[in-house]
Amino acid sequence: IVPVNAIIMSKTGMPYEALITATALITIFSTILNGLWANTPVAMSVGMGLNAYFTFGLCIGMKVPWQTALGVVFLSGVIFVVLSFTNFRMWIIRSIPLDLRRAISAGIGTFISFVAFQQMGFIVNNDAVLVGIGNFKDPNVLLGVLGLFLVICFWAWKIKGAFILAVLATSVIAWVLGIAPHPKEIFSTPASISPIFLELDIKGAFSLALLPVVI
């Protein structure tokens, strides 16, 4: 989620490196809070449906500046927190048919996969049919195929840390074969979040045109 969220939201003009750090911090904070407050062993992170709506629906589709879009998210978040103390939220969830809830989850998963395939070069833009097959002679694409194969195998073999191990193995192979540059250092300080920290435009979000978006 950390790199994919940054990739998606960076299309709005927000700096990728700052988004990486911000997403990691939110993941750490929310997971610890969930463990200490709710006492459940569940890792929490950003919503993979909302970030797509934020980027492609608001910023790119409606031409809303990302600062104003952040203000919209803030207002909707405040409303959601207030509703969490009532039964209204559960009433909404229960009013959605189970099949539709499952379809939404499948749709979000498919969308994330689509973004990943696009980043790896599996699929490319095609003016005739919108989506075309990428160049599988490209070493980067073949490396992506290998990484996906390793993930599936490690997961099927029930190896703990399957995804992390697959990423590590793919990275080492890329370094050895010269497909990707070697890391310059083992440890480094994360990028600053100052370019996006508290840059939300709440006043701009108080617009009648954005009211349906907030809701």
C-alpha positions in Angstrom: 0.0 0.0 0.0 2.8 2.5 0.9 4.3 2.7 -2.7 1.0 2.2 -4.5 -0.7 5.0 -2.6 2.2 7.3 -3.2 2.2 6.5 -6.9 -1.6 7.1 -7.2 -1.6 10.4 -5.2 1.5 11.8 -6.8 -0.4 12.1 -10.1 -2.2 15.1 -8.4 1.1 17.0 -8.3 2.0 16.1 -4.7 5.7 15.0 -4.2 6.1 11.3 -4.3 8.8 11.1 -1.6 6.8 13.1 0.9 3.8 10.8 0.2 5.9 7.8 0.9 6.8 9.1 4.3 3.3 10.4 5.1 1.7 7.0 4.2 4.3 5.1 6.3 3.7 7.4 9.3 -0.1 7.0 9.0 0.3 3.2 8.7 2.5 3.1 11.8 0.2 5.5 13.9 -3.1 3.8 12.9 -1.8 0.3 13.4 -0.4 1.1 16.9 -3.6 3.0 17.8 -5.7 0.0 16.6 -3.7 -2.4 18.7 -3.7 -0.3 21.9 -7.2 1.0 21.6 -9.2 -1.8 19.9 -6.8 -4.6 21.0 -7.0 -6.3 17.6 -4.0 -7.7 15.7 -4.9 -5.9 12.4 -2.6 -3.7 10.5 -4.2 -0.4 9.4 -3.3 1.9 6.5 -4.8 4.3 4.0 -8.0 3.5 2.1 -7.2 2.3 -1.4 -10.5 3.3 -2.8 -10.6 6.8 -1.5 -7.1 7.7 -2.8 -8.2 6.7 -6.3 -11.4 8.8 -6.0 -9.2 11.7 -4.6 -6.8 11.5 -7.5 -8.8 10.6 -10.5 -12.3 11.8 -9.4 -11.5 15.1 -7.7 -8.0 16.4 -8.8 -7.9 15.1 -12.3 -11.6 14.7 -13.1 -13.0 17.8 -11.5 -9.8 19.8 -11.7 -9.9 20.4 -7.9 -6.5 21.5 -6.5 -5.0 18.8 -4.2 -5.0 21.3 -1.3 -8.7 21.8 -1.6 -9.2 18.0 -2.1 -7.4 17.5 1.2 -9.8 19.9 2.8 -12.7 17.9 1.4 -11.2 14.7 2.9 -10.8 16.5 6.3 -14.4 17.6 6.3 -15.7 14.2 5.4 -13.5 12.7 8.0 -14.9 14.9 10.7 -18.4 14.0 9.7 -17.5 10.3 9.7 -16.0 10.5 13.2 -19.2 12.2 14.5 -21.3 9.5 12.8 -19.2 6.8 14.4 -20.6 7.7 17.8 -24.1 6.9 16.4 -25.8 3.9 14.8 -26.2 5.8 11.5 -22.9 4.4 10.1 -23.9 0.8 10.9 -27.3 1.5 9.4 -25.7 2.6 6.1 -23.4 -0.5 6.0 -26.2 -2.9 6.7 -28.4 -1.2 4.0 -25.8 -2.1 1.3 -26.5 -5.6 0.0 -23.8 -8.2 0.8 -23.2 -9.0 -2.8 -22.5 -5.3 -3.5 -20.1 -5.1 -0.6 -18.2 -8.1 -2.0 -18.2 -6.6 -5.4 -16.8 -3.3 -4.1 -13.9 -5.2 -2.4 -13.2 -7.2 -5.6 -13.4 -4.0 -7.7 -10.8 -2.2 -5.5 -8.5 -5.2 -5.6 -8.8 -5.3 -9.4 -8.1 -1.6 -9.6 -4.9 -2.0 -7.4 -3.8 -4.9 -9.6 -4.4 -2.8 -12.7 -2.2 0.0 -11.4 0.5 -2.5 -10.5 0.4 -4.1 -13.9 0.6 -0.7 -15.5 3.7 0.3 -13.4 5.4 -3.0 -14.2 4.7 -2.7 -17.9 2.5 -5.7 -18.2 -0.2 -3.5 -19.8 0.2 -0.3 -21.8 -2.0 2.3 -23.4 -3.6 1.3 -26.7 -5.7 3.8 -28.7 -7.7 1.0 -30.5 -8.8 -1.1 -27.5 -7.7 1.2 -24.5 -5.5 -1.5 -23.0 -2.7 -3.5 -24.7 -0.1 -6.0 -23.8 3.3 -4.6 -22.8 6.7 -5.5 -24.3 7.7 -8.8 -22.7 11.1 -8.6 -24.2 11.8 -5.8 -21.8 14.0 -7.0 -18.8 12.0 -4.9 -16.4 8.7 -6.6 -17.5 10.3 -10.0 -17.2 11.5 -9.1 -13.8 8.0 -8.2 -12.8 6.7 -11.5 -14.1 9.4 -13.3 -11.9 8.4 -11.2 -8.9 4.7 -12.1 -9.3 5.6 -15.8 -9.8 7.6 -15.8 -6.6 4.8 -14.1 -4.6 2.3 -16.7 -5.8 4.7 -19.6 -5.1 5.7 -18.4 -1.6 2.1 -17.7 -0.8 1.0 -21.2 -2.0 3.7 -22.8 0.0 2.5 -20.8 3.1 5.9 -19.2 3.7 5.7 -16.5 6.3 6.6 -13.1 4.9 6.0 -14.3 1.3 5.5 -10.9 -0.2 8.5 -9.3 1.6 10.7 -12.2 0.6 9.6 -12.0 -3.0 10.3 -8.3 -3.2 13.8 -8.9 -1.6 14.6 -11.8 -4.0 13.5 -9.7 -7.0 15.5 -6.7 -5.9 18.7 -8.8 -5.5 18.2 -10.3 -8.9 17.7 -6.9 -10.4 20.9 -5.6 -8.8 23.0 -8.6 -9.8 21.8 -8.5 -13.5 22.2 -4.7 -13.6 18.5 -4.1 -14.3 18.3 -1.7 -11.4 21.0 0.4 -9.7 22.5 -0.9 -6.5 21.3 1.0 -3.3 23.8 3.7 -2.4 23.2 3.2 1.3 21.6 0.8 3.7 19.9 3.4 5.9 18.8 6.9 5.2 16.5 9.5 6.7 13.0 9.6 5.2 11.9 12.4 3.0 10.3 15.4 4.8 6.5 15.7 4.7 6.8 19.5 4.9 5.7 20.0 1.3 2.3 18.5 2.1 2.0 18.8 5.9 -1.1 20.9 6.9 -1.4 22.1 3.3 -5.1 21.3 3.3 -7.5 24.1 2.1 -10.5 23.7 4.4 -12.0 27.1 3.5 -11.9 26.2 -0.2 -13.7 22.9 0.6 -16.6 24.9 2.0 -18.2 25.2 -1.4 -21.7 24.3 -2.5 -20.3 22.6 -5.5 -18.2 20.3 -3.4 -20.9 19.4 -0.9 -21.9 16.2 -2.8 -18.2 15.3 -2.8 -17.9 15.7 0.9 -20.9 13.6 1.5 
